[in-house]
Amino acid sequence: MACAGGDGESGGTADPRDHLEEEWEHRHTIHHACNITENPFHYLVEPLFGTLDRTFFNISKLQATEYDSLPYCIRVVLESIVRNCDGILVKKQDAFTVLNWKNKSESKEVPFLPARVMLQDFTGIPAMVDFAAMRDAVNNLGKDPNQVNPVCPTDLIADHSLQLDFTKSCQNIFNVPSVDVNKPTAKTSLGKASWRKPQCKGQSDCKGACEMGAGNGASRDQIENTPMLCPFHLQPITEPEAALKSIEMEFSRNKERLQFFKWCSKAFQNVTVIPPETGTVHQVNLEFLSRVVMEKDFVYPDSVLGTDSHTTMVNGLGILGLGVGGIESEAAMLGVPITLTLPEVVGCELTGFINPLATSIDVVLSITKHLRQADIAGRFVEFFGNGVSQLSVADRTTIANMCPEYGATVAFFPVDQVTLDHLKQTGFDPHTLKIFKTYLKSVKLLRQEGNFQQPEYSKVLEINLNSIVPYVSGPKRPQDRISVLEMKKDFEACLNEKVGLRGFQIPPEKQNLKVPVTYGNSEYLLSHGSVVIAAVTSCTNNCNPSVMLTAGLLAKKAVEAGLKVKPYIKTSLSPGSGTVTYYLNASGVLPYLNMLGFDIIGYGCARCVGNTNPLPENIVKAIKEEKLVACGVFSGNKHFEGNRCSCVCANYLASPPFVIAYALAGTVNIDLQTAALGENSKGEKIFLSDIWPSREEVLEVEETIVIPSMFSELKIKLEKQNTRWNL
C-alpha cells in the first residue's frame, strides 16, 4: 500500500486519521519485510549461494509430494502467497488451499500479489491521479506527502494516445529541395538519418535524395526513430512523413497528459514511465520490462497484473501474466492482493516433431485452432511434452498472446533452457542468468526434459506436431485451404471442375497444353498453373522474423545452388515496415532476395490491393489467346479472381518462403516433395528439400543476429528516450 511515516497522536478522543496512519505503518512493515519472523513460513527461507546476500523461500520443501504435482503456473501463485503471508491479507491457510489444488471440489479463492503492475495510459491516468490525491490528503494531515508511493513496482507505458490523423502525404513537410542527381552531393554523416525525398521511386532520384543528408534541421539520431533503411541503397532514413506528423500531433494533443506522466516518473518511487514512440505495451513488457526472476529483499518469480488485454503475452516467457481491470491493478499498487479463484489447469501436451516445411505461422495457427476447439474458457493452459522445446520464445509468446482467441485466461510456458538461451541473446549477463537458473531449479520452476515428475492437470489435451503441415489458400477464395503436400492434386481437380467457386472447366485434351513465348532473347513454355506474379506483400505475416528469415535463407540457398526465377515472372517484396528491411539486411539475406528478383518496391499496400502494373504484353497475349489458367502467388490475406491482373484467374495465398518456392518452380502444378524446382547451369536437378532451411538454421540466425540487434536498439531507445519527451 502507499506508505506514509510519522508518529500517531495519543490520548483524547480517537481520531479516524489515527487508524489510517496505523494501517499505513502496518503495510509498510509487511511489504518491506522488516521482521521476517512474522511470516509463518520463515523457516523456508534459504540462502541461494550459501550466503545471506541472496535468500529465497524454498517452497518446494512445503509438503514436497503435493508441491511436485502442482502445475508450474500454480507454483508461482503459491510462492507469492508464502512470501507475502502476513496473517491478515494473506493467511497461512491460503498456502495449503493451493497445495490441495487438485483435490478441490468447489471453487476456492486465494489472494495473489504480483511482482509488478503494468498500466497503459488509459488506466494509468486515473491510478496516478488517485495517488496524487492521496499525497494531498497526507499533506493535509501534516505528514510528508513524498512518502506516498506504490508498494508494488509499477510500469506505465504510454502507447494508447497515438491516432492515425495522417496516413498518406503528397509532399515533404520539411520541403526538401529537388536534387540534381548528376551533381555531387554531400554524404550523410554516420549515425544521422537522412530525409527521403517524396518522389523517391527510381534508383537515381532515390540515390540523390538519400545522399543529400538531413538538411533544414530534420536530422535526428537514428536510434530515436523506427530503424528504417532506404529500400534501394540501405542508407538510414527517418520516419515516414505520415508517421512523423502523427507523432507530432500526438504530443501536441496530449501535452497535458504527458506532462502529468513525466511528473509522475520523477515524483513517485516505484513508478517507471515509458514515453510514447517506444512501442506497444505488451512488446515493451516482453522485450524490456520482464525479468523472469525478481530480486527485492528476496529472490522470487516475476509476475505481472496488466490492464491491457495482451498482458498474457509474457506467459510465453514463463512469467505469470494476468489481465485485470483498473480497480484490481490499483489495489495491487497499494499492496492489496487481488482475489484469484483457483482455476482448472488444462495441460496441453505437445508431442512429435514439426514438419520441416512448416513455418512458425503454421505451428502457431494450428495450436491455437486446436485450443479454440477445446473447452478451455476461463481456464489456465500449461504446455508440456517433448514438443515444447521445438518452439521458440517468439512462437510461445504469440500463442500466449492469442488467449482471447481461444478463451483461456492464461497460456503458460514454464521457463526452460530455450527461455534462458533467449534471455542470453537479449542481453542478460552470465552472472544474472546463473542466479535465474539456480533459483528456478531450487524451487522446481525450471522445466527440464527427462525423467522428472510431470504435474497433474485438470485434464490433458494432446497436439501431435507431426500433423502440422503448411497450407496455401485458393485458387479463388481465401477460405479454401489446401495442404502444400496436396497442391498438385488439388490444382488438377480445379482444372476439371465446372466454372464456379473453385473450378475452371478446362477440357481434358487441353490440360497439358504448352504455349511457347519469347521474353528477352529466350523462349519459355507457359502452361496451366504457370506462375506469372509472385509477391511477398505487406498485409500480414512478413512482420514475423522467423517466417521472413526462412524466405531469405531459402533465397540464399537457391542462389548458391544455381537456381533462378524466370524473368517474365513479376516478383516483388513489399515489407510492412522498415524494421523488416532492417533485419533482412542484418542477417545478410536481402541481397539474395534481390538476386531472385524480389526487390523492395516500397512500404505499403500494393500487390495486395491490386495496385500493380500490367504483365508483359506478349505474356498477356499468350494467356488470353490460349485461355491459360495463369497463377499468382502472394503472402497477403485476401484475393479474388482478377484482383491483381485481369488475365490471372488463379491466385494463391502462401507464406513468404512458399511464394519464393513456387516462383522458383515457375508453376503451382507441382508436387514440391517429389519434383525438382529446376536445374542449375550444370544440369543438376535441385529439389526443395535441398535448399529448404531447417528450423534450427532459422532460429540460430534469429537468436544470434536479429533479436540481439533489435533488443539492443530498444534498450538504447528507452534509455535515451526521445527529443520530444525530453523537452
Backbone hydrogen bonds, N-H to C=O, Kabsch-Sander energy under -0.5 kcal/mol:
donor,donor_aa,acceptor,acceptor_aa,energy
3,C,147,Q,-0.6
3,C,149,N,-0.5
18,D,15,D,-2.2
19,H,15,D,-0.8
20,L,16,P,-1.4
21,E,17,R,-2.4
22,E,18,D,-2.6
23,E,19,H,-2.3
24,W,20,L,-2.1
25,E,21,E,-2.4
26,H,22,E,-2.6
27,R,23,E,-2.5
28,H,24,W,-2.4
29,T,25,E,-2.1
30,I,26,H,-2.2
31,H,27,R,-2.6
32,H,28,H,-1.2
33,A,30,I,-1.3
34,C,29,T,-1.6
38,E,35,N,-1.7
39,N,36,I,-1.8
42,H,39,N,-1.9
44,L,41,F,-2.2
45,V,42,H,-1.6
46,E,56,F,-2.7
48,L,54,R,-3.2
54,R,51,T,-0.7
56,F,46,E,-2.3
58,N,44,L,-2.6
58,N,56,F,-0.8
59,I,57,F,-1.9
61,K,58,N,-1.7
62,L,59,I,-1.6
63,Q,61,K,-1.1
67,Y,63,Q,-2.3
68,D,64,A,-2.6
69,S,65,T,-0.7
69,S,66,E,-0.6
70,L,67,Y,-1.7
75,R,71,P,-1.7
76,V,72,Y,-1.5
77,V,73,C,-1.2
78,L,74,I,-2.4
79,E,75,R,-2.4
80,S,76,V,-1.8
81,I,77,V,-1.9
82,V,78,L,-2.6
83,R,79,E,-2.6
84,N,80,S,-1.9
85,C,82,V,-0.8
86,D,90,V,-1.5
87,G,90,V,-2.6
94,D,91,K,-0.9
95,A,91,K,-0.7
95,A,92,K,-0.9
96,F,92,K,-1.0
97,T,93,Q,-1.9
98,V,94,D,-1.8
99,L,95,A,-2.1
100,N,96,F,-1.6
101,W,98,V,-1.9
103,N,100,N,-1.3
104,K,101,W,-1.4
110,V,340,L,-2.6
112,F,338,I,-2.2
116,R,303,S,-1.3
117,V,153,P,-2.2
118,M,305,L,-2.9
119,L,155,D,-3.1
121,D,157,I,-0.9
123,T,120,Q,-0.5
124,G,120,Q,-2.3
125,I,121,D,-1.7
127,A,123,T,-1.4
128,M,124,G,-2.6
129,V,125,I,-2.3
130,D,126,P,-1.9
131,F,127,A,-1.7
132,A,128,M,-2.2
133,A,129,V,-2.4
134,M,130,D,-2.2
135,R,131,F,-1.9
136,D,132,A,-1.7
137,A,133,A,-2.2
138,V,134,M,-2.6
139,N,135,R,-2.5
140,N,136,D,-2.1
141,L,137,A,-1.0
142,G,139,N,-1.4
143,K,138,V,-2.2
147,Q,144,D,-1.6
148,V,145,P,-1.9
149,N,147,Q,-0.9
151,V,333,M,-2.3
152,C,333,M,-1.2
154,T,270,N,-3.0
155,D,117,V,-2.8
156,L,272,T,-3.3
157,I,119,L,-2.9
157,I,155,D,-0.6
158,A,156,L,-0.6
158,A,274,I,-2.5
159,D,157,I,-1.3
165,D,163,Q,-1.9
175,N,172,N,-1.6
181,V,179,V,-0.9
183,K,180,D,-1.6
192,K,189,S,-1.9
193,A,220,R,-1.3
194,S,192,K,-0.5
194,S,236,P,-1.4
200,C,197,K,-1.7
201,K,199,Q,-2.4
202,G,199,Q,-0.6
206,C,202,G,-2.5
207,K,203,Q,-2.8
208,G,204,S,-2.0
209,A,205,D,-2.4
210,C,206,C,-3.0
211,E,207,K,-2.1
212,M,208,G,-0.9
213,G,210,C,-0.6
215,G,213,G,-1.1
218,A,215,G,-1.9
222,Q,191,G,-1.4
224,E,221,D,-1.9
225,N,222,Q,-1.5
228,M,226,T,-0.7
228,M,237,I,-0.5
230,C,235,Q,-2.9
234,L,230,C,-2.4
237,I,228,M,-1.5
238,T,194,S,-1.1
244,L,240,P,-2.6
245,K,241,E,-2.6
246,S,242,A,-2.4
247,I,243,A,-2.4
248,E,244,L,-2.3
249,M,245,K,-2.4
250,E,246,S,-2.2
251,F,247,I,-2.3
252,S,248,E,-1.9
253,R,249,M,-3.2
254,N,250,E,-2.0
255,K,252,S,-1.0
258,L,254,N,-2.9
259,Q,255,K,-2.3
260,F,256,E,-1.9
261,F,257,R,-2.3
262,K,258,L,-2.4
263,W,259,Q,-2.1
264,C,260,F,-2.4
265,S,261,F,-2.2
266,K,262,K,-1.0
266,K,263,W,-0.6
267,A,263,W,-2.8
268,F,264,C,-2.2
271,V,268,F,-0.6
272,T,154,T,-2.7
274,I,156,L,-3.1
274,I,272,T,-0.5
278,T,275,P,-0.9
284,V,280,T,-2.6
285,N,281,V,-2.1
286,L,282,H,-2.0
287,E,283,Q,-3.1
288,F,284,V,-2.2
289,L,284,V,-1.9
290,S,285,N,-2.1
293,V,291,R,-2.4
294,M,300,Y,-3.3
296,K,298,F,-2.3
298,F,296,K,-2.1
299,V,55,T,-2.4
300,Y,294,M,-2.1
302,D,292,V,-2.5
304,V,320,L,-2.5
305,L,116,R,-1.7
306,G,322,L,-2.5
307,T,118,M,-1.7
311,T,308,D,-2.0
312,T,309,S,-0.6
313,M,310,H,-2.0
314,V,311,T,-1.4
315,N,312,T,-1.7
316,G,313,M,-1.7
317,L,314,V,-1.8
318,G,315,N,-1.3
319,I,314,V,-1.8
320,L,302,D,-0.8
320,L,318,G,-0.5
321,G,319,I,-0.6
322,L,304,V,-2.3
324,V,306,G,-2.8
329,S,325,G,-2.1
330,E,326,G,-2.2
331,A,327,I,-2.2
332,A,328,E,-2.2
333,M,329,S,-2.0
334,L,330,E,-1.5
335,G,332,A,-1.7
336,V,331,A,-2.7
338,I,112,F,-2.2
340,L,110,V,-3.3
340,L,338,I,-0.6
341,T,339,T,-0.6
342,L,108,K,-3.2
342,L,340,L,-0.6
346,V,344,E,-0.6
346,V,380,F,-3.2
347,G,345,V,-0.6
347,G,459,K,-2.7
348,C,346,V,-0.5
348,C,382,E,-3.1
349,E,347,G,-0.7
349,E,461,L,-3.3
350,L,348,C,-0.6
350,L,384,F,-2.8
351,T,349,E,-0.6
351,T,463,I,-2.2
355,N,465,L,-0.7
355,N,468,I,-0.6
358,A,355,N,-2.0
363,V,359,T,-2.1
364,V,360,S,-2.9
365,L,361,I,-2.5
366,S,362,D,-1.9
367,I,363,V,-2.3
368,T,364,V,-2.5
369,K,365,L,-1.8
370,H,366,S,-2.0
371,L,367,I,-2.2
372,R,368,T,-2.2
373,Q,369,K,-1.5
374,A,370,H,-0.7
374,A,371,L,-0.6
376,I,374,A,-1.4
378,G,407,G,-2.6
379,R,376,I,-2.1
380,F,344,E,-2.4
381,V,410,V,-2.8
382,E,346,V,-2.5
383,F,412,F,-2.3
384,F,348,C,-2.1
387,G,350,L,-2.7
388,V,385,G,-1.5
390,Q,387,G,-1.2
391,L,388,V,-1.9
396,R,392,S,-2.4
397,T,393,V,-2.9
398,T,394,A,-1.6
399,I,395,D,-2.2
400,A,396,R,-2.7
401,N,397,T,-2.1
402,M,398,T,-0.9
402,M,399,I,-0.7
403,C,400,A,-1.2
405,E,402,M,-1.5
406,Y,402,M,-1.0
406,Y,403,C,-0.8
407,G,403,C,-1.3
408,A,403,C,-0.8
409,T,379,R,-2.8
410,V,379,R,-1.0
412,F,381,V,-3.6
413,F,315,N,-2.3
415,V,445,L,-0.6
420,L,416,D,-2.1
421,D,417,Q,-2.6
422,H,418,V,-2.0
423,L,419,T,-2.3
424,K,420,L,-1.9
425,Q,421,D,-1.9
426,T,422,H,-1.5
427,G,424,K,-1.2
428,F,423,L,-2.2
433,L,429,D,-2.2
434,K,430,P,-2.0
435,I,431,H,-1.9
436,F,432,T,-2.4
437,K,433,L,-2.7
438,T,434,K,-2.6
439,Y,435,I,-2.5
440,L,436,F,-2.7
441,K,437,K,-2.3
442,S,438,T,-1.9
443,V,439,Y,-1.9
444,K,441,K,-0.9
445,L,440,L,-3.3
446,L,440,L,-0.9
447,R,415,V,-3.2
447,R,445,L,-0.7
452,F,450,G,-2.0
456,E,69,S,-2.9
458,S,345,V,-2.4
459,K,345,V,-0.8
461,L,347,G,-3.2
463,I,349,E,-2.8
465,L,351,T,-3.3
465,L,463,I,-0.7
467,S,464,N,-1.7
468,I,465,L,-1.4
469,V,467,S,-0.7
472,V,482,I,-2.8
473,S,653,L,-2.2
474,G,480,D,-2.6
480,D,477,R,-1.3
481,R,479,Q,-1.3
482,I,472,V,-3.4
484,V,470,P,-2.4
486,E,483,S,-1.8
487,M,484,V,-1.2
490,D,486,E,-2.5
491,F,487,M,-2.7
492,E,488,K,-2.1
493,A,489,K,-1.6
494,C,490,D,-2.1
495,L,491,F,-1.8
496,N,492,E,-1.1
497,E,493,A,-1.8
500,G,503,G,-1.2
503,G,498,K,-0.6
504,F,494,C,-2.4
505,Q,494,C,-0.7
505,Q,497,E,-2.3
506,I,495,L,-3.3
510,K,507,P,-1.9
511,Q,507,P,-0.5
511,Q,508,P,-1.1
513,L,510,K,-1.3
515,V,526,L,-3.2
517,V,524,Y,-3.0
519,Y,517,V,-0.5
519,Y,522,S,-2.8
522,S,519,Y,-1.7
524,Y,517,V,-3.2
526,L,515,V,-3.2
526,L,524,Y,-0.5
529,G,629,V,-2.9
530,S,527,S,-2.1
531,V,666,G,-2.0
532,V,530,S,-0.5
532,V,631,C,-2.9
533,I,631,C,-1.2
534,A,570,K,-2.9
535,A,633,V,-2.4
536,V,572,S,-2.3
537,T,535,A,-0.9
540,T,635,S,-0.5
543,C,540,T,-1.0
544,N,541,N,-1.5
548,M,544,N,-2.3
549,L,545,P,-2.7
550,T,546,S,-1.9
551,A,547,V,-1.8
552,G,548,M,-2.4
553,L,549,L,-3.1
554,L,550,T,-2.2
555,A,551,A,-2.2
556,K,552,G,-2.2
557,K,553,L,-2.4
558,A,554,L,-2.3
559,V,555,A,-2.4
560,E,556,K,-2.3
561,A,557,K,-1.8
562,G,558,A,-0.6
562,G,559,V,-1.1
563,L,558,A,-2.7
566,K,663,A,-0.5
569,I,566,K,-1.7
570,K,532,V,-2.8
571,T,569,I,-1.0
572,S,534,A,-1.4
573,L,599,D,-2.2
574,S,536,V,-3.1
580,V,577,S,-0.8
581,T,577,S,-1.0
582,Y,578,G,-2.3
583,Y,579,T,-2.2
584,L,580,V,-2.1
585,N,581,T,-2.3
586,A,582,Y,-2.4
587,S,583,Y,-1.7
588,G,585,N,-1.1
589,V,584,L,-1.6
590,L,584,L,-1.3
592,Y,589,V,-0.6
593,L,589,V,-1.6
594,N,590,L,-2.1
595,M,591,P,-1.9
596,L,592,Y,-1.2
597,G,594,N,-1.7
598,F,593,L,-2.6
599,D,597,G,-1.8
601,I,573,L,-2.0
602,G,573,L,-0.6
604,G,575,P,-0.6
604,G,602,G,-0.6
606,A,604,G,-0.5
609,V,606,A,-0.9
610,G,607,R,-1.5
611,N,606,A,-2.8
612,T,610,G,-2.0
619,I,616,P,-0.5
620,V,616,P,-2.3
621,K,617,E,-2.4
622,A,618,N,-1.9
623,I,619,I,-2.2
624,K,620,V,-2.5
625,E,621,K,-2.7
626,E,622,A,-1.9
628,L,623,I,-2.1
630,A,628,L,-1.5
630,A,647,C,-0.5
631,C,530,S,-3.0
632,G,650,A,-2.2
633,V,533,I,-2.4
634,F,652,Y,-2.8
635,S,535,A,-1.5
642,G,648,V,-1.3
643,N,640,F,-2.3
648,V,645,C,-1.9
649,C,647,C,-0.8
650,A,630,A,-1.7
651,N,475,P,-2.8
651,N,649,C,-0.5
652,Y,632,G,-2.9
653,L,473,S,-2.6
654,A,634,F,-3.3
658,F,655,S,-1.0
659,V,655,S,-1.7
660,I,656,P,-1.8
661,A,657,P,-2.1
662,Y,658,F,-2.5
663,A,659,V,-1.6
664,L,660,I,-2.4
665,A,661,A,-2.2
666,G,662,Y,-2.0
667,T,662,Y,-0.6
668,V,529,G,-2.1
670,I,668,V,-2.0
672,L,670,I,-0.9
674,T,671,D,-0.9
675,A,671,D,-2.9
677,L,686,I,-2.6
678,G,686,I,-1.1
680,N,684,E,-1.9
683,G,680,N,-2.1
686,I,678,G,-2.9
687,F,685,K,-0.5
688,L,675,A,-0.5
690,D,687,F,-1.2
691,I,687,F,-0.8
691,I,688,L,-1.0
692,W,688,L,-1.8
698,V,694,S,-2.1
699,L,695,R,-2.9
700,E,696,E,-2.1
701,V,697,E,-2.0
702,E,698,V,-2.6
703,E,699,L,-3.1
704,T,700,E,-2.3
705,I,701,V,-2.1
706,V,701,V,-1.7
707,I,702,E,-3.2
709,S,705,I,-1.4
710,M,706,V,-2.3
711,F,707,I,-3.0
712,S,708,P,-2.4
713,E,709,S,-1.9
714,L,710,M,-2.0
715,K,711,F,-2.4
716,I,712,S,-2.2
717,K,713,E,-2.4
718,L,714,L,-2.5
719,E,715,K,-2.4
720,K,716,I,-2.6
721,Q,717,K,-2.1
726,N,722,N,-2.2
727,L,723,T,-0.7
727,L,724,R,-0.6
